């Protein structure tokens, strides 16, 4: 399976969804501004994937922030990412989660704060995949074998950290041995 988004030593790597389906290309975001631009230009799409990108963007930004200006830079990082997609609920949820963690780490050494924010961003990523798989597992029994399903909107693995939400249900049904035809309306 192609990874939608990954945290790597080089930065946040994401598949460029503006190039699909003809070209499979990856973008490496080396700064939080790069992550913000990727969200704005729809390199990454889908509310869950955008939330993961935002969490990773916050962690990435703090890695390069001036320790003497960390609080101010943290606010700038968060506000920049929050301004990218005003309707993406997961974006704000992820940023708020990172803000709560940051607030709980006040007084800790900068390197400890940086490490904890990376760990939290990775937890957001892992939790999204686990949630997707749970949605699939719970929804698959509801999909009758031999049926055709019409989908609408971006609800597959590319819209999430992996696996998919609505399409995760179809995916789990197929993995369980069901024969399902799918028509994607957009």
Beta strands, then each sheet from edge to edge (+ up, - down):
strand 1: 5-8
strand 2: 11-15
strand 3: 26-29
strand 4: 148-151
strand 5: 181-184
sheet 1: 1+ 2- 3+
sheet 2: 4+ 5+
end
